[in-house]
Amino acid sequence: MNQLKFLLISQLKRSHSGEKKNSGFTLIEVLVAMILAALVITPLLGFMINILDSDRKEQAKSATEQEIKSALDYIAQDLSQAVFIYDAAALNANSSTTPTISGIKDQIPPIQPVGNSGCNIATCKPVLVFWKRKFLSRAEVGTFTGGNDTFVYSLVGYYLITDGGSNGAWSNTARIGRFEIKDGIPNPNRNTRFSRQDNGKTVYYDKLPDKGFKLFDLSKAGDLATKMKQWVKHPELYNITEITNHPISAILIDYVDKAANGATCPVTTPAQTPTSPTPGFYACVNATGTTAQVFMRGNALERVRKNPPAVYSPNQSTYFPTASIRVQGRGFLYTK
C-alpha cells in the first residue's frame, strides 16, 4: 500500500509540474493599449470623416454646376425668341398714361400670389421679363388651325424667390420661378363657344388665352418700347380659383445664392435687375437691342449643410459656382 501511495503522489506531482500558468492583462497594460488604440484610430476616423464630407461637397458642387448650366441654357433658348425685353426702369415703375415714366410693376406678379410658390412682394422679385413668340405644335393646337403648326405671343417672367423655404418644400437659399401667360387661338368665323370681352368687343376663340393675357398693340403706328411699357393686363388676371386649379408659375432651379455678390452690370448697359443688392440671379438688359446678359450663382454648401445656413465667403467660393450667358432676342413681330 505504501508503494502504491508513493507512485500516485509522484504521478500527481509530475502532472502539476507540466501545467502552464494562465494569467490575464494587468490594468496598466489595458490602459496603455487603450491609449495607443485611441492615438491610432482617432486620426484615421477624422481622415475618413473628412474624405466623406469632401465627397459630399464635391457631389453637391457638381450637381449645382450642372443645374445652373441647364437653367441658363433653358433661359437662353426661351429668350432667343424674345421680341421685347423689359429693362430695370420698366420693372420698377407702375403703369402710367405718361409714356416716359410708365412700367409694368403693377401689371405682373406678385400683385397676387404666383401659383403655390409663396411668391409675394417682399420675397418675389422680377428679374427678367419679356415678350416672345411661342411656337405651338400640331399636338398642341389639334384641329384648331387645320392641323398646321402655329405661334402665339406670350409674356414670360423669371423671378428670384427668397422666402427662405418657409413652406418646407425648398431650400433656405433662393430659387428661380418662371411665369408665363400666352395668347389663345382666335376664330375669325365667330362660330365657336369660346369668347371673351377685349376692349369692349366680343372676341371668339378656338382656344382661350391664359387668364390675364392681353395682346399688345400690333399696329405699325407708334414706338414699340412705348407700347410695351404701357401694356395693361386683362381684367381676368390672377383669378384665385384659376391659380389654385392651374398654377401659373413653375420652379426652374433651387439652391440659388441669395446674398449680394458685389457684381454689377457693365457701365455701357442699363442698371441690372434687381437693382440693389445684386443677388445670385440678376440680368443686364439692353431693351433697345433686345439683348440680355444673365448671371447666376449657386449655393452648393446648402445642399449638405442646413443649419446654420451656408453663407458665401472667398475661401469657399468654389462651392458657389457662377455662370453667365448673353442672349440676343431674335423673335420678330407681325405688325398690322
C-alpha positions as CSV (number, residue, x, y, z in Angstrom):
1,M,0.0,0.0,0.0
2,N,2.8,2.4,0.8
3,Q,4.4,1.8,-2.6
4,L,1.1,2.4,-4.4
5,K,0.6,5.6,-2.5
6,F,4.1,6.7,-3.4
7,L,3.5,6.1,-7.1
8,L,0.2,8.0,-7.1
9,I,1.8,11.0,-5.3
10,S,4.7,11.1,-7.7
11,Q,2.3,11.0,-10.7
12,L,0.3,13.9,-9.4
13,K,3.4,16.0,-8.9
14,R,4.6,15.4,-12.4
15,S,1.2,16.3,-13.9
16,H,1.1,19.5,-11.9
17,S,4.6,20.5,-12.8
18,G,3.6,20.1,-16.5
19,E,0.8,22.6,-16.4
20,K,1.3,26.2,-17.7
21,K,0.4,29.2,-15.8
22,N,-2.5,31.2,-17.2
23,S,-2.7,34.9,-16.2
24,G,-4.7,38.0,-17.6
25,F,-3.6,41.6,-18.6
26,T,-2.9,44.0,-15.8
27,L,-4.8,47.2,-15.5
28,I,-1.8,49.2,-16.6
29,E,-1.4,47.1,-19.7
30,V,-5.1,47.6,-20.6
31,L,-4.8,51.4,-20.2
32,V,-1.7,51.6,-22.3
33,A,-3.4,49.5,-25.1
34,M,-6.4,51.8,-25.0
35,I,-4.3,54.9,-25.3
36,L,-2.3,53.5,-28.2
37,A,-5.5,52.5,-29.9
38,A,-7.0,55.9,-29.5
39,L,-3.9,57.6,-30.8
40,V,-4.1,55.5,-33.9
41,I,-7.8,55.2,-34.5
42,T,-8.8,58.8,-33.8
43,P,-6.8,60.4,-36.7
44,L,-8.0,57.6,-39.0
45,L,-11.6,58.3,-38.1
46,G,-11.1,62.0,-38.7
47,F,-9.4,61.3,-42.0
48,M,-12.4,59.2,-43.1
49,I,-14.9,61.8,-42.0
50,N,-13.1,64.5,-43.9
51,I,-13.0,62.3,-47.0
52,L,-16.7,61.6,-46.8
53,D,-17.5,65.3,-46.2
54,S,-15.4,66.4,-49.1
55,D,-17.0,63.8,-51.3
56,R,-20.5,65.1,-50.3
57,K,-19.4,68.7,-51.0
58,E,-17.9,67.8,-54.4
59,Q,-21.1,65.9,-55.4
60,A,-23.2,68.9,-54.3
61,K,-20.9,71.2,-56.3
62,S,-21.2,69.1,-59.4
63,A,-25.0,68.9,-59.1
64,T,-25.2,72.7,-58.6
65,E,-22.9,73.4,-61.6
66,Q,-25.0,71.1,-63.8
67,E,-28.3,72.7,-62.7
68,I,-27.0,76.2,-63.3
69,K,-25.8,75.3,-66.8
70,S,-29.1,73.6,-67.6
71,A,-31.1,76.6,-66.2
72,L,-29.1,79.1,-68.2
73,D,-29.5,77.0,-71.4
74,Y,-33.2,76.9,-70.8
75,I,-33.4,80.7,-70.3
76,A,-31.2,81.3,-73.4
77,Q,-33.5,79.1,-75.5
78,D,-36.5,80.9,-74.1
79,L,-35.0,84.4,-74.5
80,S,-33.9,83.8,-78.1
81,Q,-37.5,84.1,-79.2
82,A,-37.9,87.5,-77.5
83,V,-39.4,90.4,-79.4
84,F,-39.0,92.8,-76.4
85,I,-37.2,92.7,-73.1
86,Y,-38.2,95.0,-70.2
87,D,-35.3,96.9,-68.6
88,A,-34.9,97.8,-64.9
89,A,-36.7,101.1,-65.3
90,A,-39.8,99.4,-66.7
91,L,-39.8,96.7,-64.0
92,N,-39.5,99.3,-61.2
93,A,-42.3,101.6,-62.4
94,N,-46.1,101.2,-62.3
95,S,-48.3,101.7,-65.4
96,S,-48.9,105.3,-66.3
97,T,-50.5,107.3,-69.0
98,T,-47.2,109.2,-69.3
99,P,-45.0,107.1,-71.6
100,T,-41.7,108.3,-70.2
101,I,-42.4,107.1,-66.7
102,S,-44.6,104.1,-67.4
103,G,-43.8,100.5,-66.4
104,I,-45.3,97.1,-65.7
105,K,-44.5,96.6,-62.0
106,D,-48.3,96.6,-61.1
107,Q,-49.3,94.5,-64.1
108,I,-47.3,91.3,-63.4
109,P,-46.9,89.1,-60.3
110,P,-46.6,89.4,-57.4
111,I,-49.7,91.6,-57.5
112,Q,-51.3,88.3,-56.5
113,P,-49.5,85.1,-55.3
114,V,-47.9,83.2,-58.2
115,G,-49.2,79.6,-58.1
116,N,-48.3,77.7,-54.9
117,S,-44.7,79.0,-54.7
118,G,-45.3,81.5,-51.9
119,C,-44.4,84.5,-54.1
120,N,-45.2,87.9,-52.7
121,I,-44.0,91.5,-53.0
122,A,-41.3,91.1,-50.3
123,T,-39.8,87.8,-51.4
124,C,-40.5,87.6,-55.1
125,K,-38.6,89.9,-57.4
126,P,-39.0,90.0,-61.2
127,V,-35.5,89.8,-62.8
128,L,-36.1,89.0,-66.5
129,V,-39.5,89.8,-68.2
130,F,-40.0,89.7,-71.9
131,W,-42.5,89.1,-74.7
132,K,-41.8,86.3,-77.1
133,R,-43.2,84.3,-80.0
134,K,-44.3,80.9,-78.7
135,F,-44.3,78.0,-81.1
136,L,-47.3,75.7,-80.9
137,S,-47.0,72.2,-82.5
138,R,-49.8,70.3,-84.1
139,A,-50.3,68.2,-81.0
140,E,-50.9,71.4,-79.0
141,V,-53.3,73.1,-81.5
142,G,-55.2,69.9,-82.6
143,T,-57.6,70.7,-85.4
144,F,-57.9,74.4,-84.5
145,T,-55.6,75.6,-87.3
146,G,-56.4,72.9,-89.8
147,G,-53.7,70.6,-88.4
148,N,-50.8,73.1,-89.0
149,D,-48.2,74.4,-86.6
150,T,-48.7,78.0,-85.5
151,F,-47.4,80.5,-83.0
152,V,-48.8,82.9,-80.4
153,Y,-47.3,85.7,-78.3
154,S,-46.6,85.2,-74.7
155,L,-45.4,87.2,-71.7
156,V,-42.6,85.4,-69.8
157,G,-41.1,86.4,-66.4
158,Y,-38.3,84.9,-64.3
159,Y,-38.4,85.7,-60.6
160,L,-35.9,85.4,-57.8
161,I,-37.8,84.0,-54.8
162,T,-36.2,84.5,-51.4
163,D,-38.7,83.3,-48.8
164,G,-36.1,81.0,-47.1
165,G,-38.1,77.9,-47.9
166,S,-40.8,78.8,-45.4
167,N,-43.2,76.2,-46.7
168,G,-40.6,73.4,-46.2
169,A,-40.6,72.4,-49.9
170,W,-37.5,74.4,-50.9
171,S,-34.0,75.2,-49.6
172,N,-33.1,78.1,-47.2
173,T,-31.4,79.8,-50.1
174,A,-33.2,81.3,-53.1
175,R,-34.9,79.7,-56.1
176,I,-35.9,80.9,-59.6
177,G,-39.6,80.7,-60.6
178,R,-40.9,81.1,-64.2
179,F,-44.2,82.8,-65.1
180,E,-45.9,82.7,-68.5
181,I,-49.3,83.7,-69.9
182,K,-49.9,83.2,-73.6
183,D,-52.5,84.1,-76.2
184,G,-55.2,81.8,-77.4
185,I,-56.2,80.8,-80.9
186,P,-58.8,83.1,-82.3
187,N,-61.6,82.0,-84.6
188,P,-62.3,84.6,-87.3
189,N,-65.5,82.8,-88.3
190,R,-67.1,83.7,-84.9
191,N,-68.7,80.2,-84.7
192,T,-67.1,78.8,-81.5
193,R,-68.4,78.6,-78.0
194,F,-65.3,80.3,-76.5
195,S,-65.4,84.1,-76.3
196,R,-64.4,86.9,-74.0
197,Q,-64.5,90.7,-73.9
198,D,-61.4,92.5,-75.2
199,N,-61.5,96.3,-75.2
200,G,-65.3,96.3,-75.1
201,K,-65.6,93.8,-78.1
202,T,-66.6,90.2,-78.1
203,V,-63.7,88.1,-79.4
204,Y,-64.2,84.4,-80.3
205,Y,-61.6,81.7,-79.8
206,D,-61.0,78.1,-80.6
207,K,-58.6,78.1,-77.6
208,L,-58.9,80.8,-75.0
209,P,-55.9,82.9,-73.9
210,D,-54.5,82.3,-70.4
211,K,-56.1,84.3,-67.6
212,G,-54.8,87.9,-67.7
213,F,-53.3,87.8,-71.2
214,K,-53.9,90.8,-73.3
215,L,-52.2,91.3,-76.6
216,F,-50.2,94.4,-77.0
217,D,-50.8,96.9,-79.9
218,L,-49.6,95.3,-83.1
219,S,-50.2,98.3,-85.3
220,K,-47.3,99.8,-87.2
221,A,-48.0,103.3,-85.7
222,G,-46.1,104.2,-82.5
223,D,-42.9,103.2,-80.8
224,L,-42.7,99.5,-79.7
225,A,-41.0,100.3,-76.4
226,T,-43.7,102.8,-75.5
227,K,-46.4,100.3,-76.3
228,M,-44.8,97.6,-74.2
229,K,-44.1,99.8,-71.2
230,Q,-47.8,100.9,-71.2
231,W,-49.1,97.4,-71.5
232,V,-52.0,96.7,-69.2
233,K,-53.1,93.2,-68.1
234,H,-56.5,91.8,-68.9
235,P,-59.1,92.2,-66.0
236,E,-59.2,88.5,-65.5
237,L,-55.6,88.3,-64.4
238,Y,-54.7,86.1,-61.4
239,N,-58.1,84.8,-60.5
240,I,-57.6,83.0,-57.2
241,T,-59.6,79.9,-58.3
242,E,-57.6,79.7,-61.6
243,I,-54.4,79.9,-59.6
244,T,-55.4,77.1,-57.3
245,N,-56.5,74.8,-60.1
246,H,-53.8,75.7,-62.6
247,P,-50.7,77.2,-61.0
248,I,-49.1,79.7,-63.5
249,S,-45.6,79.5,-62.0
250,A,-43.0,76.7,-62.2
251,I,-39.7,76.5,-60.3
252,L,-36.8,76.4,-62.7
253,I,-34.0,75.8,-60.2
254,D,-33.4,75.8,-56.4
255,Y,-30.2,76.4,-54.4
256,V,-29.5,79.8,-55.9
257,D,-27.4,82.0,-53.6
258,K,-29.4,85.0,-52.3
259,A,-26.6,87.0,-50.8
260,A,-25.2,90.1,-52.5
261,N,-22.2,89.1,-54.6
262,G,-20.7,92.5,-55.3
263,A,-21.0,92.2,-59.1
264,T,-22.6,94.9,-61.3
265,C,-23.5,95.3,-64.9
266,P,-21.0,96.9,-67.3
267,V,-21.3,100.7,-67.4
268,T,-22.3,100.5,-71.1
269,T,-25.6,98.8,-70.3
270,P,-28.6,99.9,-68.2
271,A,-28.8,99.0,-64.5
272,Q,-29.3,95.4,-63.6
273,T,-32.5,93.9,-62.3
274,P,-33.0,93.7,-59.4
275,T,-31.1,97.0,-59.0
276,S,-29.6,96.5,-55.4
277,P,-28.2,94.5,-53.9
278,T,-27.1,92.2,-56.6
279,P,-28.0,88.6,-55.6
280,G,-27.2,85.2,-57.1
281,F,-29.6,85.9,-60.1
282,Y,-29.6,89.1,-62.0
283,A,-29.8,90.4,-65.6
284,C,-28.3,93.3,-67.5
285,V,-30.8,94.3,-70.2
286,N,-30.5,96.4,-73.2
287,A,-34.1,96.9,-74.3
288,T,-33.2,98.8,-77.4
289,G,-31.1,96.0,-78.8
290,T,-33.3,93.2,-77.3
291,T,-30.3,91.8,-75.6
292,A,-29.8,90.5,-72.1
293,Q,-26.9,89.1,-70.1
294,V,-28.0,86.7,-67.4
295,F,-25.9,85.9,-64.3
296,M,-26.4,83.1,-61.9
297,R,-24.6,81.9,-58.7
298,G,-25.5,78.7,-56.9
299,N,-25.0,77.6,-53.3
300,A,-23.8,74.0,-53.2
301,L,-23.0,74.0,-49.5
302,E,-26.7,74.5,-48.6
303,R,-27.3,71.0,-50.0
304,V,-25.1,69.4,-47.4
305,R,-25.3,72.0,-44.5
306,K,-28.7,73.1,-43.4
307,N,-28.0,74.7,-40.1
308,P,-26.6,77.3,-39.9
309,P,-27.3,78.4,-43.5
310,A,-24.3,78.3,-45.8
311,V,-23.0,81.9,-46.5
312,Y,-20.7,82.9,-49.2
313,S,-17.0,83.5,-48.3
314,P,-14.0,83.9,-50.6
315,N,-12.2,80.9,-49.3
316,Q,-15.3,78.7,-50.1
317,S,-16.0,80.3,-53.5
318,T,-15.5,77.0,-55.3
319,Y,-18.8,75.8,-53.7
320,F,-20.6,78.8,-55.1
321,P,-20.4,78.1,-58.8
322,T,-21.1,81.1,-61.1
323,A,-22.1,81.2,-64.7
324,S,-23.5,83.8,-67.2
325,I,-24.9,83.9,-70.7
326,R,-25.6,86.6,-73.2
327,V,-28.6,86.3,-75.5
328,Q,-29.9,88.3,-78.4
329,G,-33.7,88.1,-78.9
330,R,-34.4,87.1,-82.5
331,G,-38.1,87.0,-82.5
332,F,-40.0,89.3,-84.9
333,L,-43.4,90.8,-85.0
334,Y,-46.2,90.6,-87.5
335,T,-47.5,94.1,-87.5
336,K,-50.8,95.1,-88.9
